[in-house]
Amino acid sequence: MRRIVQDSMTASAERPVRRPPAWPHLVALVIVAATLVIGLVVYPSAPDPMPVHFDAALRPDAWADKRLGGFLLPVIIAAAVVAIFWIVAACLPLAGTTRSDGGPHPSATASVWSTQLSPRPEVTAATLDATVRLLGNLTIATAALIAVVALITWLGVPAWMAPWLLPVLMAAFFGSLAVSCLRVFRAQRGLV
């Protein structure tokens, strides 16, 4: 008798593919929308030419003509990143198990969209959950980082903040990423 492996992320008649939580991506969209509103309010008072690049001390070192599209480019990039991460997170549960214990053929409970691209064993539900959480955390962290960079570009950086702002931003961003990656690695090893 053939035994079929079933986990919480695999589709079946009794258990449909579980959708990833939307709230992290919605939080990121709120951050992007708030940044857009601030940008639209600040745009009329922006200098012409406007700063478009900054050195490590957060001083402008490149300038361009004032255009709304260029001014709001960080917001456009942030919205695109949020959309891409949300799409990837939504597609991850479809990658459930693709092989049964009996051989290389797809199991009866595998998603019709799933593809096994690696000779490694099937992805566990814990690994998929941790990866979806990683994408949610990364979506929020990326939207927040881009928003802060856009705001300091538009509003300037107070002198007292300039020496430590960039290191703190990078530490927070990469710290969030590191914690999320550790969750994925621990889930992959079955330690979670």
N, CA, C and O of each residue as an XYZ file, in Angstrom:
768
protein
N       0.843     -1.179      0.000
C       0.000      0.000      0.000
C       0.887      1.239      0.000
O       1.849      1.326      0.763
N       0.564      2.171     -0.839
C       1.362      3.391     -0.963
C       0.891      4.416      0.069
O      -0.302      4.697      0.186
N       1.857      4.969      0.817
C       1.557      5.987      1.820
C       1.821      7.365      1.218
O       2.871      7.589      0.616
N       0.891      8.269      1.374
C       1.049      9.615      0.827
C       1.307     10.586      1.972
O       0.584     10.605      2.968
N       2.347     11.385      1.809
C       2.691     12.383      2.818
C       1.746     13.568      2.664
O       1.552     14.080      1.562
N       1.169     13.992      3.764
C       0.260     15.146      3.745
C       0.752     16.161      4.764
O       1.056     15.805      5.903
N       0.829     17.407      4.363
C       1.172     18.454      5.317
C       0.176     19.596      5.177
O      -0.673     19.584      4.286
N       0.285     20.579      6.061
C      -0.730     21.633      6.116
C      -0.708     22.575      4.931
O      -1.670     23.318      4.738
N       0.346     22.581      4.126
C       0.419     23.493      2.991
C       0.056     22.799      1.680
O       0.019     23.448      0.634
N      -0.211     21.506      1.716
C      -0.491     20.750      0.504
C      -1.986     20.734      0.232
O      -2.795     20.637      1.155
N      -2.340     20.830     -1.018
C      -3.751     20.839     -1.401
C      -4.327     19.438     -1.375
O      -3.641     18.470     -1.703
N      -5.566     19.334     -0.993
C      -6.319     18.093     -1.095
C      -7.793     18.465     -1.073
O      -8.149     19.625     -0.863
N      -8.643     17.475     -1.290
C     -10.076     17.756     -1.278
C     -10.516     18.243      0.099
O     -11.363     19.130      0.208
N      -9.937     17.657      1.153
C     -10.315     18.029      2.509
C      -9.586     19.279      2.984
O     -10.117     20.027      3.805
N      -8.409     19.512      2.492
C      -7.571     20.601      2.981
C      -7.032     21.401      1.802
O      -6.027     21.009      1.208
N      -7.676     22.512      1.447
C      -7.194     23.315      0.324
C      -5.878     24.002      0.668
O      -5.500     24.097      1.836
N      -5.193     24.476     -0.356
C      -3.946     25.201     -0.141
C      -4.238     26.405      0.739
O      -5.119     27.211      0.438
N      -3.495     26.516      1.822
C      -3.687     27.617      2.757
C      -3.064     28.884      2.191
O      -1.931     28.872      1.711
N      -3.802     29.956      2.252
C      -3.294     31.230      1.758
C      -2.392     31.864      2.807
O      -2.656     31.767      4.005
N      -1.331     32.511      2.352
C      -0.468     33.201      3.307
C      -1.190     34.423      3.867
O      -2.099     34.954      3.230
N      -0.789     34.870      5.058
C      -1.445     36.051      5.622
C      -1.179     37.282      4.763
O      -0.070     37.483      4.269
N      -2.199     38.088      4.596
C      -2.068     39.308      3.789
C      -1.623     40.501      4.621
O      -1.160     41.497      4.066
N      -1.754     40.418      5.949
C      -1.513     41.604      6.769
C      -0.116     42.201      6.621
O      -0.010     43.428      6.619
N       0.976     41.420      6.495
C       2.278     42.089      6.354
C       2.353     42.932      5.082
O       2.947     44.010      5.074
N       1.755     42.438      4.028
C       1.791     43.148      2.754
C       0.873     44.376      2.796
O       1.164     45.401      2.179
N      -0.230     44.258      3.528
C      -1.110     45.416      3.698
C      -0.437     46.494      4.545
O      -0.581     47.684      4.264
N       0.299     46.081      5.583
C       1.068     47.045      6.389
C       2.080     47.758      5.497
O       2.233     48.977      5.572
N       2.767     46.994      4.658
C       3.747     47.595      3.742
C       3.063     48.559      2.775
O       3.607     49.621      2.473
N       1.881     48.202      2.290
C       1.145     49.106      1.396
C       0.732     50.390      2.112
O       0.738     51.463      1.509
N       0.376     50.291      3.385
C       0.045     51.489      4.168
C       1.277     52.380      4.295
O       1.174     53.602      4.182
N       2.437     51.779      4.530
C       3.685     52.548      4.603
C       3.941     53.253      3.271
O       4.285     54.435      3.246
N       3.774     52.528      2.170
C       3.989     53.109      0.839
C       2.976     54.228      0.580
O       3.343     55.286      0.069
N       1.712     54.004      0.927
C       0.678     55.024      0.708
C       0.952     56.275      1.539
O       0.797     57.391      1.044
N       1.354     56.099      2.789
C       1.681     57.252      3.635
C       2.862     58.025      3.056
O       2.874     59.256      3.071
N       3.845     57.303      2.552
C       5.003     57.953      1.930
C       4.573     58.715      0.680
O       5.060     59.816      0.425
N       3.673     58.139     -0.093
C       3.153     58.814     -1.287
C       2.449     60.118     -0.913
O       2.672     61.149     -1.548
N       1.607     60.074      0.108
C       0.885     61.276      0.539
C       1.869     62.354      0.986
O       1.733     63.517      0.604
N       2.850     61.975      1.786
C       3.856     62.945      2.235
C       4.612     63.500      1.034
O       4.867     64.702      0.961
N       4.970     62.635      0.097
C       5.676     63.085     -1.102
C       4.871     64.082     -1.908
O       5.414     65.075     -2.392
N       3.573     63.827     -2.059
C       2.722     64.750     -2.816
C       2.576     66.095     -2.102
O       2.470     67.137     -2.748
N       2.572     66.066     -0.777
C       2.494     67.311     -0.004
C       3.799     68.093     -0.102
O       3.784     69.319     -0.209
N       4.926     67.390     -0.067
C       6.244     68.032     -0.062
C       6.676     68.466     -1.464
O       7.457     69.408     -1.596
N       6.193     67.809     -2.496
C       6.666     68.057     -3.862
C       6.657     69.530     -4.283
O       7.651     69.992     -4.843
N       5.588     70.285     -4.040
C       5.599     71.683     -4.497
C       6.750     72.516     -3.919
O       7.213     73.460     -4.559
N       7.206     72.174     -2.725
C       8.289     72.950     -2.110
C       9.671     72.345     -2.356
O      10.668     72.861     -1.850
N       9.741     71.266     -3.120
C      11.040     70.633     -3.405
C      11.887     71.558     -4.274
O      11.358     72.270     -5.128
N      13.201     71.547     -4.056
C      14.069     72.417     -4.859
C      14.145     71.947     -6.311
O      13.923     70.774     -6.612
N      14.459     72.875     -7.191
C      14.671     72.534     -8.596
C      16.009     73.123     -9.002
O      16.120     74.348     -9.045
N      17.016     72.347     -9.296
C      17.061     70.890     -9.399
C      16.980     70.233     -8.018
O      17.325     70.831     -6.999
N      16.518     68.992     -8.022
C      16.345     68.259     -6.764
C      17.465     67.241     -6.582
O      18.007     66.729     -7.561
N      17.814     66.945     -5.319
C      18.847     65.937     -5.075
C      18.318     64.547     -5.429
O      17.175     64.211     -5.116
N      19.148     63.751     -6.077
C      18.733     62.398     -6.469
C      19.685     61.316     -5.968
O      19.391     60.128     -6.103
N      20.805     61.703     -5.399
C      21.753     60.730     -4.861
C      22.482     61.360     -3.696
O      22.718     62.568     -3.670
N      22.837     60.525     -2.730
C      23.480     61.020     -1.518
C      24.712     60.188     -1.221
O      24.766     59.002     -1.545
N      25.707     60.819     -0.598
C      26.909     60.087     -0.208
C      26.661     59.386      1.130
O      25.551     59.423      1.660
N      27.697     58.752      1.667
C      27.555     57.989      2.908
C      27.198     58.878      4.096
O      26.615     58.400      5.069
N      27.538     60.154      4.030
C      27.191     61.096      5.099
C      25.814     61.722      4.861
O      25.432     62.666      5.552
N      25.080     61.204      3.896
C      23.733     61.650      3.544
C      23.690     63.090      3.034
O      22.711     63.807      3.244
N      24.761     63.498      2.365
C      24.803     64.805      1.700
C      24.534     64.584      0.217
O      25.066     63.641     -0.368
N      23.713     65.443     -0.406
C      23.433     65.272     -1.840
C      24.707     65.393     -2.667
O      25.512     66.301     -2.456
N      24.883     64.471     -3.608
C      26.046     64.548     -4.497
C      25.658     64.437     -5.975
O      26.526     64.399     -6.847
N      24.352     64.384     -6.250
C      23.866     64.392     -7.633
C      22.495     65.068     -7.647
O      21.710     64.936     -6.708
N      22.227     65.793     -8.733
C      21.001     66.574     -8.841
C      20.344     66.312    -10.196
O      21.016     65.938    -11.157
N      19.024     66.511    -10.265
C      18.287     66.354    -11.527
C      17.149     67.364    -11.559
O      16.765     67.923    -10.532
N      16.619     67.585    -12.754
C      15.475     68.489    -12.890
C      14.299     67.955    -12.079
O      14.112     66.745    -11.953
N      13.526     68.864    -11.542
C      12.370     68.501    -10.722
C      11.243     67.976    -11.613
O      10.712     68.694    -12.460
N      10.892     66.698    -11.398
C       9.778     66.046    -12.101
C       9.067     65.149    -11.103
O       9.706     64.504    -10.270
N       7.761     65.110    -11.187
C       6.986     64.333    -10.221
C       7.370     62.856    -10.253
O       7.518     62.234     -9.200
N       7.531     62.289    -11.447
C       7.905     60.877    -11.560
C       9.243     60.581    -10.912
O       9.390     59.575    -10.218
N      10.210     61.440    -11.129
C      11.520     61.258    -10.506
C      11.469     61.464     -9.010
O      12.142     60.765     -8.253
N      10.662     62.433     -8.582
C      10.527     62.728     -7.163
C       9.895     61.551     -6.424
O      10.310     61.206     -5.317
N       8.901     60.946     -7.039
C       8.184     59.834     -6.402
C       8.743     58.462     -6.781
O       8.132     57.442     -6.463
N       9.881     58.423     -7.448
C      10.464     57.140     -7.853
C      10.660     56.172     -6.682
O      10.392     54.982     -6.846
N      11.113     56.627     -5.511
C      11.220     55.671     -4.399
C       9.880     55.024     -4.046
O       9.835     53.842     -3.708
N       8.804     55.783     -4.121
C       7.476     55.237     -3.819
C       7.071     54.212     -4.875
O       6.494     53.175     -4.550
N       7.371     54.500     -6.122
C       7.054     53.568     -7.212
C       7.837     52.267     -7.032
O       7.292     51.176     -7.200
N       9.113     52.393     -6.691
C       9.945     51.205     -6.458
C       9.415     50.417     -5.269
O       9.319     49.192     -5.331
N       9.070     51.107     -4.187
C       8.545     50.423     -2.998
C       7.254     49.684     -3.322
O       7.066     48.549     -2.883
N       6.369     50.304     -4.078
C       5.108     49.648     -4.449
C       5.369     48.404     -5.297
O       4.711     47.379     -5.117
N       6.321     48.491     -6.212
C       6.663     47.331     -7.048
C       7.250     46.203     -6.208
O       6.910     45.037     -6.412
N       8.124     46.537     -5.269
C       8.730     45.518     -4.402
C       7.658     44.841     -3.552
O       7.649     43.617     -3.425
N       6.760     45.628     -2.972
C       5.674     45.056     -2.168
C       4.824     44.117     -3.025
O       4.478     43.021     -2.583
N       4.492     44.528     -4.226
C       3.679     43.686     -5.116
C       4.397     42.383     -5.458
O       3.790     41.313     -5.438
N       5.675     42.472     -5.770
C       6.439     41.264     -6.125
C       6.522     40.311     -4.941
O       6.294     39.112     -5.099
N       6.847     40.830     -3.747
C       6.932     39.963     -2.566
C       5.576     39.341     -2.246
O       5.507     38.182     -1.838
N       4.511     40.096     -2.427
C       3.172     39.574     -2.149
C       2.834     38.452     -3.129
O       2.282     37.428     -2.728
N       3.153     38.631     -4.384
C       2.895     37.597     -5.391
C       3.705     36.337     -5.089
O       3.178     35.227     -5.154
N       4.974     36.510     -4.761
C       5.815     35.350     -4.439
C       5.268     34.634     -3.206
O       5.182     33.406     -3.193
N       4.899     35.388     -2.171
C       4.342     34.773     -0.961
C       3.043     34.035     -1.268
O       2.787     32.971     -0.705
N       2.229     34.587     -2.149
C       0.968     33.935     -2.512
C       1.200     32.656     -3.307
O       0.393     31.729     -3.233
N       2.281     32.596     -4.057
C       2.579     31.415     -4.874
C       3.285     30.309     -4.091
O       3.228     29.146     -4.491
N       3.939     30.643     -2.999
C       4.700     29.633     -2.255
C       3.875     28.430     -1.811
O       4.337     27.301     -1.972
N       2.678     28.615     -1.259
C       1.917     27.430     -0.848
C       1.604     26.484     -1.996
O       1.354     25.300     -1.765
N       1.611     26.972     -3.210
C       1.348     26.114     -4.362
C       2.518     25.187     -4.659
O       2.390     24.263     -5.461
N       3.650     25.427     -4.023
C       4.835     24.621     -4.272
C       4.892     23.400     -3.380
O       5.936     22.750     -3.318
N       3.819     23.057     -2.688
C       3.760     21.917     -1.781
C       4.566     20.708     -2.215
O       5.447     20.828     -3.067
N       4.286     19.567     -1.658
C       5.030     18.373     -2.030
C       4.662     17.952     -3.442
O       3.532     18.154     -3.887
N       5.618     17.369     -4.138
C       5.346     16.965     -5.517
C       5.644     15.495     -5.756
O       5.368     14.980     -6.840
N       6.192     14.820     -4.784
C       6.499     13.405     -4.977
C       5.886     12.599     -3.845
O       5.860     13.046     -2.698
N       5.405     11.431     -4.163
C       4.916     10.534     -3.129
C       6.094      9.721     -2.619
O       7.180      9.743     -3.199
N       5.866      9.011     -1.534
C       6.936      8.160     -1.000
C       7.281      7.029     -1.953
O       8.372      6.465     -1.882
N       6.351      6.696     -2.846
C       6.547      5.564     -3.725
C       7.377      5.829     -4.966
O       7.718      4.879     -5.670
N       7.713      7.057     -5.265
C       8.482      7.299     -6.476
C       8.469      8.747     -6.914
O       8.038      9.640     -6.184
N       8.948      8.951     -8.115
C       9.115     10.324     -8.590
C       7.841     10.981     -9.114
O       7.881     12.131     -9.553
N       6.715     10.275     -9.077
C       5.486     10.841     -9.619
C       4.819     11.747     -8.594
O       4.964     11.527     -7.392
N       4.102     12.746     -9.044
C       3.408     13.642     -8.117
C       2.416     12.876     -7.257
O       1.745     11.957     -7.728
N       2.332     13.262     -5.999
C       1.378     12.616     -5.108
C      -0.029     13.096     -5.440
O      -0.212     14.124     -6.091
N      -1.000     12.349     -4.991
C      -2.393     12.701     -5.259
C      -2.782     13.996     -4.561
O      -3.722     14.671     -4.981
N      -2.068     14.345     -3.502
C      -2.410     15.552     -2.750
C      -1.605     16.762     -3.183
O      -1.801     17.852     -2.647
N      -0.712     16.599     -4.131
C       0.121     17.728     -4.561
C      -0.694     18.720     -5.377
O      -1.641     18.357     -6.075
N      -0.308     19.951     -5.270
C      -0.953     21.000     -6.059
C      -0.643     20.772     -7.534
O       0.454     20.335     -7.882
N      -1.600     21.065     -8.389
C      -1.355     20.913     -9.823
C      -0.343     21.937    -10.313
O       0.218     21.776    -11.396
N      -0.099     22.985     -9.539
C       0.846     24.028     -9.930
C       2.250     23.750     -9.416
O       3.187     24.454     -9.791
N       2.418     22.753     -8.575
C       3.714     22.560     -7.928
C       4.732     21.935     -8.866
O       4.392     21.184     -9.780
N       5.969     22.262     -8.615
C       7.076     21.740     -9.399
C       8.242     21.493     -8.468
O       8.601     22.369     -7.681
N       8.831     20.336     -8.541
C      10.005     20.047     -7.726
C      11.224     20.321     -8.589
O      11.501     19.582     -9.534
N      11.947     21.376     -8.268
C      13.102     21.764     -9.063
C      14.405     21.245     -8.476
O      15.475     21.495     -9.030
N      14.330     20.546     -7.395
C      15.525     20.115     -6.695
C      15.399     18.638     -6.348
O      14.287     18.148     -6.153
N      16.512     17.923     -6.267
C      16.452     16.527     -5.849
C      16.220     16.385     -4.349
O      16.064     15.269     -3.854
N      16.195     17.498     -3.619
C      15.986     17.460     -2.174
C      14.588     16.939     -1.860
O      13.716     16.935     -2.728
N      14.375     16.505     -0.635
C      13.037     16.049     -0.246
C      12.020     17.186     -0.337
O      12.372     18.358     -0.471
N      10.773     16.804     -0.263
C       9.703     17.777     -0.340
C       9.867     18.847      0.729
O      10.413     18.598      1.804
N       9.392     20.020      0.418
C       9.443     21.124      1.362
C       8.407     20.869      2.445
O       7.272     20.494      2.149
N       8.788     21.067      3.679
C       7.852     20.842      4.774
C       6.954     22.052      4.959
O       7.269     23.155      4.513
N       5.845     21.829      5.618
C       4.916     22.927      5.905
C       5.586     23.984      6.769
O       5.357     25.179      6.580
N       6.416     23.550      7.720
C       7.099     24.513      8.596
C       8.042     25.402      7.798
O       8.149     26.599      8.065
N       8.722     24.821      6.824
C       9.632     25.617      5.993
C       8.851     26.611      5.145
O       9.245     27.771      5.026
N       7.746     26.164      4.556
C       6.925     27.085      3.768
C       6.358     28.200      4.637
O       6.356     29.362      4.232
N       5.877     27.855      5.831
C       5.356     28.881      6.737
C       6.437     29.895      7.086
O       6.195     31.102      7.068
N       7.627     29.401      7.404
C       8.726     30.304      7.762
C       9.138     31.173      6.574
O       9.476     32.344      6.749
N       9.112     30.612      5.386
C       9.470     31.386      4.191
C       8.423     32.452      3.901
O       8.765     33.571      3.520
N       7.160     32.116      4.076
C       6.092     33.101      3.890
C       6.238     34.218      4.920
O       6.065     35.392      4.594
N       6.558     33.850      6.177
C       6.796     34.884      7.208
C       7.989     35.744      6.837
O       7.964     36.960      7.028
N       9.049     35.114      6.301
C      10.227     35.866      5.869
C       9.832     36.901      4.823
O      10.240     38.059      4.910
N       9.049     36.496      3.846
C       8.623     37.443      2.808
C       7.759     38.559      3.385
O       7.876     39.710      2.964
N       6.903     38.237      4.334
C       6.097     39.272      4.986
C       6.963     40.261      5.741
O       6.780     41.473      5.624
N       7.918     39.737      6.526
C       8.838     40.615      7.264
C       9.675     41.448      6.308
O       9.876     42.643      6.523
N      10.158     40.814      5.260
C      10.997     41.515      4.291
C      10.199     42.591      3.550
O      10.740     43.647      3.222
N       8.931     42.333      3.290
C       8.078     43.328      2.637
C       7.950     44.570      3.507
O       8.111     45.693      3.028
N       7.658     44.363      4.791
C       7.522     45.501      5.708
C       8.852     46.224      5.858
O       8.903     47.452      5.785
N       9.930     45.473      6.068
C      11.247     46.091      6.261
C      11.684     46.876      5.028
O      12.231     47.972      5.154
N      11.450     46.330      3.848
C      11.841     47.021      2.615
C      11.010     48.281      2.408
O      11.550     49.330      2.059
N       9.707     48.186      2.620
C       8.846     49.369      2.473
C       9.247     50.451      3.471
O       9.295     51.631      3.124
N       9.536     50.055      4.707
C       9.942     51.033      5.723
C      11.288     51.660      5.376
O      11.463     52.870      5.517
N      12.229     50.851      4.929
C      13.550     51.375      4.564
C      13.440     52.367      3.408
O      14.016     53.453      3.463
N      12.708     51.999      2.375
C      12.548     52.900      1.229
C      11.808     54.169      1.650
O      12.142     55.260      1.189
N      10.807     54.034      2.523
C      10.064     55.204      2.996
C      10.973     56.158      3.760
O      10.927     57.369      3.543
N      11.794     55.622      4.648
C      12.704     56.476      5.423
C      13.709     57.155      4.501
O      13.983     58.346      4.648
N      14.253     56.411      3.562
C      15.211     57.005      2.617
C      14.529     58.098      1.793
O      15.116     59.158      1.572
N      13.300     57.856      1.338
C      12.571     58.878      0.578
C      12.324     60.113      1.439
O      12.512     61.241      0.984
N      11.905     59.898      2.677
C      11.615     61.032      3.556
C      12.856     61.861      3.858
O      12.789     63.090      3.873
N      13.988     61.201      4.097
C      15.197     61.994      4.361
C      15.685     62.676      3.088
O      16.324     63.727      3.150
N      15.389     62.086      1.944
C      15.721     62.740      0.677
C      14.877     63.998      0.504
O      15.391     65.041      0.099
N      13.593     63.905      0.808
C      12.678     65.023      0.606
C      12.780     66.084      1.689
O      12.697     67.279      1.401
N      12.961     65.652      2.938
C      12.893     66.582      4.063
C      14.254     66.977      4.613
O      14.366     67.933      5.381
N      15.281     66.245      4.224
C      16.613     66.517      4.751
C      16.872     65.719      6.022
O      15.958     65.136      6.606
N      18.115     65.704      6.431
C      18.526     64.961      7.619
C      19.052     65.957      8.642
O      19.971     66.718      8.340
N      18.490     65.967      9.840
C      19.046     66.840     10.874
C      20.505     66.468     11.144
O      20.867     65.292     11.090
N      21.325     67.449     11.428
C      22.762     67.224     11.624
C      23.038     66.204     12.723
O      23.961     65.400     12.598
N      22.256     66.227     13.791
C      22.491     65.303     14.893
C      22.188     63.859     14.512
O      22.689     62.929     15.145
N      21.368     63.669     13.479
C      20.958     62.330     13.064
C      21.869     61.736     11.990
O      21.961     60.515     11.866
N      22.529     62.568     11.229
C      23.301     62.111     10.067
C      24.345     61.043     10.378
O      24.450     60.087      9.611
N      25.131     61.148     11.467
C      26.192     60.155     11.674
C      25.691     58.733     11.930
O      26.372     57.772     11.575
N      24.540     58.587     12.525
C      24.107     57.246     12.910
C      22.884     56.743     12.155
O      22.526     55.575     12.306
N      22.234     57.567     11.358
C      20.987     57.154     10.710
C      21.178     55.977      9.759
O      20.455     54.985      9.858
N      22.123     56.068      8.854
C      22.332     54.997      7.878
C      22.737     53.679      8.546
O      22.174     52.640      8.202
N      23.700     53.680      9.495
C      24.020     52.412     10.161
C      22.833     51.806     10.918
O      22.661     50.587     10.920
N      22.025     52.638     11.552
C      20.861     52.117     12.275
C      19.838     51.535     11.298
O      19.274     50.470     11.551
N      19.600     52.226     10.190
C      18.666     51.713      9.183
C      19.127     50.366      8.629
O      18.335     49.430      8.513
N      20.393     50.279      8.295
C      20.922     49.030      7.735
C      20.894     47.911      8.771
O      20.559     46.771      8.446
N      21.245     48.231     10.022
C      21.220     47.213     11.077
C      19.799     46.692     11.291
O      19.595     45.486     11.434
N      18.825     47.587     11.312
C      17.436     47.159     11.493
C      16.966     46.304     10.321
O      16.321     45.275     10.520
N      17.285     46.724      9.109
C      16.863     45.979      7.925
C      17.505     44.594      7.892
O      16.810     43.587      7.756
N      18.826     44.547      8.017
C      19.506     43.255      7.930
C      19.260     42.396      9.168
O      19.298     41.169      9.079
N      19.010     43.017     10.317
C      18.637     42.249     11.506
C      17.311     41.540     11.307
O      17.165     40.368     11.655
N      16.343     42.256     10.743
C      15.044     41.652     10.440
C      15.195     40.499      9.452
O      14.583     39.443      9.616
N      16.008     40.710      8.438
C      16.253     39.664      7.443
C      16.948     38.458      8.071
O      16.593     37.316      7.781
N      17.935     38.707      8.929
C      18.672     37.609      9.567
C      17.761     36.765     10.453
O      17.829     35.537     10.422
N      16.912     37.417     11.242
C      15.990     36.676     12.110
C      15.045     35.820     11.269
O      14.792     34.662     11.600
N      14.532     36.381     10.201
C      13.624     35.629      9.329
C      14.333     34.457      8.653
O      13.763     33.373      8.533
N      15.566     34.669      8.215
C      16.339     33.582      7.590
C      16.615     32.466      8.591
O      16.537     31.288      8.242
N      16.933     32.825      9.822
C      17.159     31.804     10.851
C      15.910     30.962     11.066
O      16.009     29.752     11.268
N      14.739     31.583     11.026
C      13.490     30.824     11.156
C      13.348     29.810     10.029
O      12.931     28.673     10.255
N      13.693     30.224      8.818
C      13.597     29.308      7.677
C      14.581     28.158      7.842
O      14.215     27.000      7.638
N      15.827     28.458      8.209
C      16.833     27.406      8.380
C      16.433     26.448      9.494
O      16.574     25.233      9.348
N      15.936     26.982     10.603
C      15.511     26.125     11.713
C      14.321     25.261     11.304
O      14.248     24.090     11.675
N      13.398     25.829     10.546
C      12.247     25.049     10.082
C      12.698     23.943      9.135
O      12.175     22.830      9.181
N      13.667     24.249      8.277
C      14.177     23.258      7.329
C      14.822     22.091      8.058
O      14.733     20.944      7.619
N      15.459     22.387      9.151
C      16.124     21.326      9.929
C      15.198     20.680     10.941
O      15.597     19.752     11.644
N      13.966     21.159     11.022
C      13.011     20.567     11.944
C      13.207     20.983     13.381
O      12.757     20.282     14.288
N      13.874     22.118     13.622
C      14.134     22.573     14.976
C      13.036     23.480     15.513
O      13.033     23.827     16.694
N      12.103     23.862     14.647
C      11.050     24.780     15.105
C       9.871     23.975     15.598
O       8.871     24.548     16.030
